[in-house]
Structures are given as C-alpha cells and as structure tokens.
Amino acid sequence: MRESEALFRAAIEGMLEGVVICDAEGRLITTNPAAERILGFAPGRRIGQGWPGPGWKALREDGSTWPRGSDPVTRALHTGKSLARALMGVETPDGTRAWLRIDTRPVALPGARKARGMIASFVDITAELDSRQAMQWSEQRFRDLTELSTDWYWEQDAQFRFVQISRGARTQAGHPPHQLIGKRRWDLPWINMTPAAWDAHRAKLERHEAFHELELHGHNENGELEIISVSGKPVFDAAGRLDGYRGIGRNITARMKAEQQLAHLTQYDALTGLPNRMLLRDRLAQALARAKRAQTLLGVMFLGLDNFKEINDSLGHAVGDQVLVEVSNRLRGCLRGTDTIARHGGDEFGILLEEVRSTEEITRLAQKLLAAMAAPLRVAER
C-alpha cells in the first residue's frame, strides 16, 4: 500500500498538468508542484483549505464571479459527475488571474465507505486566451478599418477566384461584393482591358509576382463609369505552395476626374474653353514635326481685337468677357476640324492651320476670319 501510494505520488508530482485532490467537503488533501506553480501558492500551504481557497474567486468565461459553491468544479464534486475540458478562471486575493482548462472525476478516498472525493487536473491557458483575445481584437479592428475605409480588402484562392471581399467594396463593374465570390477578376466586364492585357496580368499571377495599381474601368449599377485601382501580392503555405492572392482596391473615379479637370485647366482657357498658349505651343511643335516629315505646309496666324480695352473700361469686364466668348465662337465656326484656335492671352488669339495645300488657301481662310469679325456683335443688349 505504501509502495502504491509512493508511486502515485511520484506520478502526479512529475506531471506537467496541475493536479489537486479534494475530499467530499471540497478541502484540498493533495496538490502537485504544477498545481502550486499555476495557482501560485507555496507547497503544502493550501492543504485543508477549500476550493478554490480563502479570498479566491472562481470566474466565468466572461470574467464575472461564480457565487461561492456554484462553480463547475464544486458542482462536479457535489454531484459526483465528471467534468471534461471546462473553462474556468481563478482570481487570487491580490487580483492575479489565471484561466484553466479543467477535467475532473470522482474518486473513492481511502478509509471512506460512502464519501467520495474528486481529482482535478488542469492546464494554464491564460497565455492562449490572451493571444486569442488579442487576435480577435486585431481582427475586429481590421474589419472596422476595412468597413470604414474607402479602400477594400480582398482575397483569392490558388485558382485566382475571390473568396473574400470586405464590405468596403460597394460595387465592382456593377456587381456587389457577395456576387463576386467564386469569380475571377477577368470574369467581370471591365471595359478597358484587352485580351492581351489580361494575358499579361495572368502571366504575372502564374509567376507568383505582386502587382500594383492595376487600373480597371467599368460601369456601376447606375450605368456610370467607375475606375478602380487594385494591388495584390501572393500568399504561400508552409510548404511554399501558392495559397492565393490578397490585396487592396480603391475607387479612384473622383481622383481621375479631378486630375482630368486639372489637366484641362492647365491646357484650356477657363472663359472661352479654347486651348491656351501652352497647348497651342505643344500642338505647333507637333504640327511642325508632321509637316516636316510629310513635306506639307502649315499656317500660323495671330488675331487681336482693336480697342478691346475701351469695351472693358466703358462697359465693364463682364461685357468684355461676353465679347471674348462670342469672338471665340465666331472664329471656331470658320475653322476646320484639323485646325486649332487658342486664346493666346487677353484679347489675342492664335490660329494653327494644318494640312493646307497652298499659301492662297491660308489667305482665303484669313479673309474668312476677318469677314466673320466684321459682322456686328451684340452683347448685353448693346
């Protein structure tokens, strides 16, 4: 008997799991070193004390306190039923908490006919729960950010099919996010991607390369043009095999429109809508190069409005602006589609004539412009 008890004692003392044995009243009669380490008490100091101990608290999974005697371990002791993988927390009098995964079973104690005790084994999963909670918090933070952001997150499997798209993606080519699951990017009706462009993109994916700012044009559910930019990188499993792709996308329609408007403002006159001096200079350089290659003629004319300052001074700048707009319309109506008329500045206009066959043709067009300007001009009922 003594040998058996010694073997039992040696066995539980060598276990990595915490082990405690309680009598029928819940008093501790045996604890092993692992239990003492996990629960943080000195060897032998808790013998004879109740579970979980004076001043200690038994905690539910949500962190609230079990009323004394109602925690799962105590209930298992009183009912004589086993407990498997129960999660319970304990809090020491100084506020230190440990979370335990507990298994119990009833045992017949030596010298007792009816009274039964309980043996409980447990492992400390505090670090595991902390890590899990940190992961859950991180995942929730990521979901919050992706749902609030104008960007969206996406994932694809190894066959480049969408498996996840965050709710930040309102639509893609007229499709809400949930309709894209199982589809590949080239299954959607993007209007700017040619077969050759898709072939080049697929080749990059097959080489497991990252891609950046792939620009896709499509129509939303209202038929309006939308432009998105997509970037992604490959994801590999532990064996180095491709697991899929993941990345972000953003709607850049507003940005592209703003850039186009800015480009327009830098090249066109805001009042008349005509090309400005900078664009005229660029077109003249290109026209000179074409004329040199083709050995053809081109014409350049400058037209200024006489006494325009008197209109501004006597009638005001608003009337002067109307005069400039009307002059622009008249000049534009005299030119061919291949010609350029630009507001060179103030009351001056530059005119570039391409694909002319002779100087006589330039002269005739100049006379046509002067005739258009000679007709009376009525603005502001004057």
C-alpha positions in Angstrom: 0.0 0.0 0.0 2.7 2.4 0.9 4.6 1.5 -2.3 1.4 2.1 -4.3 0.9 5.5 -2.7 4.5 6.4 -3.3 4.2 5.5 -6.9 1.0 7.5 -7.2 2.6 10.5 -5.5 5.7 10.3 -7.8 3.4 10.1 -10.8 1.4 13.2 -10.1 4.4 15.2 -8.9 6.1 14.6 -12.3 3.1 15.7 -14.3 3.1 19.0 -16.3 -0.6 19.4 -15.6 -1.8 20.7 -12.3 -3.4 18.1 -10.1 -5.4 18.6 -6.9 -7.4 16.1 -4.9 -10.3 17.2 -2.7 -12.2 15.4 -0.1 -16.0 15.2 -0.1 -16.2 18.7 1.5 -14.0 20.2 -1.2 -10.9 20.6 1.1 -7.6 20.1 -0.7 -5.8 17.0 0.5 -3.2 16.7 -2.2 -1.6 19.2 -4.7 1.3 18.6 -7.1 4.1 21.1 -7.9 2.5 22.0 -11.2 -0.8 23.0 -9.5 1.1 25.0 -6.9 3.0 26.8 -9.7 -0.1 27.5 -11.8 -2.2 28.7 -8.8 0.7 30.5 -7.2 0.9 29.1 -3.7 3.7 27.6 -1.6 4.0 23.8 -1.4 1.6 22.3 1.2 0.2 25.7 2.3 -3.2 25.0 0.8 -3.8 21.6 2.3 -7.0 21.5 4.2 -8.4 24.6 2.6 -11.5 24.7 0.4 -11.6 25.1 -3.4 -10.6 27.5 -4.7 -9.4 29.0 -1.5 -10.0 31.7 1.1 -10.3 35.1 -0.6 -10.1 33.5 -4.1 -12.8 33.9 -6.7 -14.0 31.4 -9.4 -14.6 33.2 -12.7 -17.0 32.6 -15.5 -15.8 32.8 -19.1 -17.0 36.4 -19.3 -14.9 37.4 -16.3 -17.8 37.6 -13.8 -17.6 35.8 -10.5 -19.3 32.5 -9.7 -21.2 32.6 -6.4 -19.4 30.5 -3.9 -20.1 26.8 -4.3 -21.7 27.1 -7.7 -18.6 27.0 -10.0 -18.3 23.9 -12.3 -15.7 22.2 -10.1 -17.6 22.5 -6.9 -20.8 21.3 -8.6 -19.0 18.3 -10.1 -17.7 17.5 -6.6 -21.2 17.6 -5.1 -22.9 15.7 -7.9 -20.3 13.1 -8.3 -20.2 13.7 -12.1 -17.1 14.1 -14.2 -16.1 17.3 -15.9 -14.4 17.4 -19.2 -12.4 20.4 -20.6 -14.3 23.0 -18.6 -13.0 26.6 -18.9 -12.8 28.4 -15.6 -10.8 31.3 -14.2 -9.5 31.8 -10.7 -8.6 35.1 -9.1 -6.2 35.4 -6.2 -6.8 37.9 -3.4 -4.2 40.3 -5.0 -6.2 40.3 -8.2 -4.0 38.0 -10.3 -6.0 35.9 -12.7 -5.3 32.5 -14.3 -7.5 30.7 -16.8 -7.7 26.9 -16.5 -8.9 24.1 -18.7 -10.1 21.5 -16.2 -11.0 17.8 -16.1 -12.4 16.2 -13.0 -13.6 12.8 -11.9 -14.9 11.4 -8.7 -12.7 9.1 -6.6 -13.2 6.9 -3.6 -11.0 8.1 -0.8 -9.1 5.6 1.3 -10.9 4.7 4.5 -14.2 6.2 3.4 -17.2 4.0 2.6 -19.6 6.4 1.1 -17.9 9.8 1.0 -16.2 10.4 -2.3 -13.7 13.0 -3.2 -12.6 14.4 -6.5 -9.4 14.6 -8.5 -9.0 17.5 -10.8 -6.3 18.1 -13.4 -5.9 21.4 -15.3 -3.6 23.3 -17.6 -3.0 27.0 -17.6 -4.4 28.5 -20.8 -4.1 32.2 -19.8 -1.5 32.9 -22.5 -3.6 31.1 -25.1 -6.7 33.1 -24.2 -4.7 36.4 -24.1 -3.3 35.5 -27.6 -6.8 34.6 -28.8 -8.4 37.7 -27.5 -5.6 39.8 -29.0 -6.2 38.1 -32.3 -9.9 38.7 -32.1 -9.3 42.3 -31.2 -6.9 42.6 -34.1 -9.4 41.0 -36.5 -12.2 43.2 -35.3 -10.0 46.3 -35.7 -9.1 45.2 -39.2 -12.8 44.6 -40.0 -13.7 48.1 -38.6 -11.0 49.7 -40.6 -11.8 48.0 -43.9 -15.5 48.7 -43.5 -15.0 52.3 -42.7 -12.2 52.9 -45.3 -12.9 53.8 -48.9 -10.4 51.1 -49.7 -11.3 47.4 -49.5 -9.6 44.2 -48.8 -9.8 41.1 -51.0 -8.5 37.5 -51.0 -8.3 34.9 -53.8 -7.6 31.2 -53.8 -4.9 29.5 -55.8 -7.1 29.5 -58.8 -7.5 33.3 -58.5 -11.1 33.1 -57.5 -12.4 35.6 -55.0 -13.0 34.0 -51.6 -13.4 37.2 -49.5 -14.1 40.8 -50.2 -14.7 43.3 -47.5 -17.9 45.3 -47.3 -16.0 48.5 -48.2 -16.2 47.4 -51.8 -19.6 48.9 -52.8 -19.6 47.5 -56.3 -17.2 46.3 -58.9 -18.3 46.5 -62.5 -21.9 46.8 -61.3 -21.6 43.7 -59.0 -22.0 43.9 -55.2 -19.2 42.1 -53.3 -21.2 39.0 -52.4 -21.8 38.3 -56.1 -18.0 38.2 -56.8 -17.3 35.2 -54.6 -16.1 32.3 -56.8 -15.4 34.6 -59.8 -12.0 35.6 -61.2 -11.2 39.2 -61.9 -11.3 38.7 -65.7 -14.8 37.2 -65.5 -16.1 40.7 -64.9 -17.0 43.1 -67.7 -14.1 45.6 -67.4 -14.2 47.8 -70.5 -10.6 48.9 -70.6 -8.9 45.5 -70.5 -8.0 43.9 -73.8 -7.3 40.2 -74.2 -3.6 41.0 -74.4 -3.8 43.0 -71.2 -5.5 40.1 -69.4 -2.9 37.7 -70.8 -0.1 39.8 -69.4 -1.9 40.0 -66.0 -2.5 36.3 -65.8 1.2 35.6 -66.7 2.2 37.8 -63.7 0.0 35.8 -61.4 1.2 32.5 -62.8 4.8 33.7 -62.0 3.5 34.4 -58.4 4.5 38.1 -58.7 3.0 41.0 -56.8 1.1 43.6 -58.9 0.5 47.2 -58.2 -2.3 49.7 -59.2 -4.0 47.6 -61.9 -6.5 50.1 -63.3 -9.9 48.8 -64.2 -12.8 50.7 -65.8 -16.4 49.5 -65.6 -19.9 50.7 -65.2 -21.7 50.7 -61.9 -25.3 49.7 -61.3 -26.5 53.1 -62.5 -24.5 52.8 -65.7 -21.9 55.4 -64.7 -18.3 54.9 -65.4 -16.2 54.0 -62.4 -12.4 53.4 -62.2 -10.8 51.3 -59.6 -7.1 50.6 -58.8 -6.2 47.1 -57.5 -2.9 45.9 -55.9 -2.1 42.4 -54.7 0.6 40.0 -53.5 0.9 36.2 -53.5 0.4 34.2 -50.3 2.1 30.9 -49.8 1.5 28.0 -47.4 4.1 26.5 -45.0 5.4 24.2 -47.8 5.9 27.2 -50.2 3.0 26.4 -52.4 0.8 29.2 -53.7 -2.2 29.6 -51.4 -3.7 32.5 -53.3 -3.5 36.3 -53.5 -4.7 39.1 -51.3 -4.6 42.8 -51.6 -6.5 46.1 -51.6 -8.6 48.0 -54.0 -9.8 51.6 -54.1 -12.2 53.6 -56.2 -10.2 56.3 -58.0 -13.0 57.7 -60.1 -13.2 61.0 -58.3 -9.4 61.3 -58.3 -9.2 60.6 -62.0 -11.9 63.2 -62.7 -10.1 65.7 -60.6 -6.9 65.0 -62.4 -8.6 65.4 -65.8 -10.2 68.6 -64.7 -6.8 69.9 -63.5 -5.2 68.9 -66.8 -8.0 70.7 -68.7 -7.5 73.8 -66.6 -3.7 73.8 -67.3 -4.3 73.5 -71.1 -7.6 75.3 -71.8 -8.8 78.8 -71.2 -11.5 78.9 -68.4 -13.5 81.6 -70.0 -13.7 80.6 -73.7 -12.9 76.9 -73.4 -10.3 77.3 -76.1 -6.8 75.8 -75.9 -4.4 78.2 -74.1 -1.0 79.4 -75.0 0.7 76.3 -73.6 -1.4 73.8 -75.5 -1.0 75.9 -78.7 2.7 75.7 -78.3 2.6 72.0 -77.9 0.4 71.5 -80.9 2.5 73.8 -83.0 5.6 71.7 -82.2 3.8 68.5 -83.2 2.4 70.1 -86.3 5.9 71.3 -87.4 7.3 67.8 -87.0 4.4 66.3 -89.0 4.8 68.9 -91.7 8.5 68.3 -92.0 8.0 64.6 -92.3 5.2 64.9 -94.9 6.7 67.9 -96.6 3.5 69.8 -96.3 2.5 73.4 -95.4 1.0 74.8 -92.3 -0.1 78.3 -91.3 0.1 80.3 -88.1 -1.9 83.4 -87.6 -2.4 85.8 -84.6 -5.5 87.9 -84.3 -6.0 90.7 -81.8 -9.1 92.8 -81.1 -8.7 96.5 -81.6 -9.9 98.9 -78.9 -11.0 96.0 -76.6 -9.7 97.9 -73.6 -12.3 100.6 -74.3 -15.0 97.9 -74.0 -13.8 96.8 -70.6 -13.3 100.4 -69.4 -16.7 101.7 -70.5 -19.0 98.6 -70.3 -17.2 96.6 -67.6 -15.3 93.3 -67.6 -18.5 91.2 -67.6 -19.4 92.6 -71.0 -15.8 92.3 -72.2 -15.9 88.6 -71.2 -19.1 88.1 -73.3 -17.3 89.7 -76.2 -14.4 87.3 -76.0 -16.8 84.3 -75.8 -18.7 85.5 -78.9 -15.5 86.1 -80.8 -14.2 82.7 -79.9 -17.4 81.1 -81.2 -17.2 83.0 -84.5 -13.6 82.1 -85.1 -14.2 78.5 -84.2 -17.0 78.3 -86.7 -14.7 79.4 -89.5 -12.1 76.6 -89.0 -11.8 73.0 -90.0 -11.6 70.1 -87.6 -7.9 69.8 -88.2 -7.2 73.4 -87.2 -6.5 74.8 -83.8 -7.7 78.2 -82.4 -6.3 79.2 -79.0 -6.7 82.2 -76.7 -3.1 83.4 -76.6 -3.8 85.9 -73.8 -6.0 88.9 -73.2 -7.7 89.9 -76.5 -5.3 87.9 -78.7 -6.0 84.6 -80.4 -3.6 82.2 -82.1 -4.7 80.1 -85.0 -2.8 77.0 -86.3 -3.8 75.7 -89.8 -2.6 72.2 -90.8 -2.8 70.2 -94.0 -3.0 73.3 -96.2 -2.2 72.9 -99.9 -1.0 76.4 -100.7 -0.5 79.9 -99.3 -3.6 81.0 -101.2 -5.7 78.7 -99.0 -4.2 80.3 -95.9 -5.1 83.8 -97.4 -8.7 82.7 -98.1 -9.1 81.4 -94.6 -7.7 84.7 -93.1 -10.2 86.7 -95.2 -13.0 84.4 -93.9 -12.0 85.1 -90.3 -11.8 88.9 -90.9 -15.3 88.8 -92.5 -16.7 86.9 -89.5 -15.3 89.5 -87.2 -16.6 92.4 -89.3 -20.2 91.5 -88.7 -21.9 93.5 -85.8 -21.6 91.8 -82.4 -24.4 92.2 -79.9 -23.9 91.5 -76.2 -25.7 92.7 -73.1 -28.3 94.2 -75.5 -25.7 96.6 -77.0 
